[in-house]
Amino acid sequence: MNGSTGISAGYATDIPPHNLAEVIQATLKYIDNPDITVNQLMKYIKV
């Protein structure tokens, strides 16, 4: 997914890009287990 850098309404942003395959894999894990924690999801989406 595309990252972004910019300024809007006085707030600076620096959103890192993510691999689409990682995001899809984490989404599928969330669908299988809606009670999954953020820490567990972060195993699939690398920072």
N, C-alpha and C positions, 0 to 999 in steps of 0.2 A: 504494500500500500504506500502511497506517496507520503513523504514527510512534508513538513511545512515550516517556514520561518517567516515571521512578520510581526507587525505591531497593529493592534486594533483596540480602540477605545482606551488607550493608555496602557495596555497590557502587552508585554513582549511574549511571543510564543516561540517555542522551538520543539516541534513535535517530530520525533524520530520516525523514519519509515519502518514498516514491518513487512516481513515476507508474507505474501498472501496465503501460501500453503500453511504456514504456522497459524495464521488467524483462522483459517478454515478448520484445521485440526482442533484447535481450542474450542471453536464453535460447536463442532460435533461432540466433543467431550461434554460441553455444557448441555447440549440437547439430551445426551445419554444420562447425565446426572446434574439436574438443576441445582442441587445443593453443593456443588463443587465450590471450593474456596478460590479466592484470587491467587493465593500462593500456589495452589495446584494448577491453575490455568497458566501461570507464568512459567511452568515447566515446558509448555508448548510454545509460548511466545517469548522468544529471546529478546532481551533488552540490549 
